[in-house]
Amino acid sequence: MDIAILGASGRVGKFLIEEVLQSERDQLVACYVSDDSAHLGQSIAGSELRYQSLSELPGQRSDVLIDFSTPVATMAGLDDLELRTKALVVGTTGLNTQQEARLQLASQQLPVMISANFAESFEPFVAACRNISAAYPQHVPELEETYHDRKKATPSGTSLRIRREILDARRIAGGTDDIEIPINVIREGDVIGQHQFRLDLGSTKFEIGFEVDSLASFARGALQAGRWVRDRSAGSYTPNDVFASKHGNN
């Protein structure tokens, strides 16, 4: 699979480059960085391939463009998108409503997968939170997240998604809608990402957690998502579609 990376010099982008270069089934065909990046024009791992600006079209159209950049760069990457790639995977966070709408518009032209969390095995964790909440819809769970101290002290897109999934599962199971699921936000050190789900039944308690130890997990998860979405028809997808297809729920 031919892969291009947007945000190639970023925290996850660097791991994506390593994963693709080490893969026997994938080939790196383009690495995009900002116009003012110190990496612009530099060789990638001693190869002929160089970091390039979005103002340049690649010499080869990729099967998948994987984006871990910024909302502004994500929007710029949509220009001439069909000339750049056959499918798009977006892990950029912080998109506003208008930017999300533009991505949905792009999904009418090619397959687009969007998620705030591409970490490996994250979907089974979300499924477990849903299942427990559905089994005990009269009890209110609580969530906790811990990230590095440079991240805003507001609930992440990941926690907000888990809360939406829990509320949906409770509603289907007959739980009340007028509840507030608390999200405890912790920021400390260089923690990459930790999430906790707790449900107190009185005499017993559920507590399950999910922790990312390396940014490589996001890179691997996005790469797996790219392999899945490349063969899909135009449309908007999430990692849960990948999980569901593998477990016979599609």
Stockholm file with secondary structure:
# STOCKHOLM 1.0

chainA/1-250         MDIAILGASGRVGKFLIEEVLQSERDQLVACYVSDDSAHLGQSIAGSELRYQSLSELPGQRSDVLIDFSTPVATMAGLDDLELRTKALVVGTTGLNTQQEARLQLASQQLPVMISANFAESFEPFVAACRNISAAYPQHVPELEETYHDRKKATPSGTSLRIRREILDARRIAGGTDDIEIPINVIREGDVIGQHQFRLDLGSTKFEIGFEVDSLASFARGALQAGRWVRDRSAGSYTPNDVFASKHGNN
#=GR chainA/1-250 SS CEEEEESTTSHHHHHHHHHHHHCSSCEEEEEEECTTCTTTTCBSTTSSCBEEETTSCCSSCBSEEEECSCHHHHHHHTTTHHHHBSCEEECCCCCCHHHHHHHHHHTTTSEEEECSCCCTTHHHHHHHHHHHHHHCTTSCCEEEEEECTTSCSSCCHHHHHHHHHHHHHHHHTTCCSSCCCCEEEEECTTCCEEEEEEEECSSCEEEEEEEECCTHHHHHHHHHHHHHHTTSCSEEECHHHHHHHHTTCC
#=GC SS_cons         CEEEEESTTSHHHHHHHHHHHHCSSCEEEEEEECTTCTTTTCBSTTSSCBEEETTSCCSSCBSEEEECSCHHHHHHHTTTHHHHBSCEEECCCCCCHHHHHHHHHHTTTSEEEECSCCCTTHHHHHHHHHHHHHHCTTSCCEEEEEECTTSCSSCCHHHHHHHHHHHHHHHHTTCCSSCCCCEEEEECTTCCEEEEEEEECSSCEEEEEEEECCTHHHHHHHHHHHHHHTTSCSEEECHHHHHHHHTTCC
//
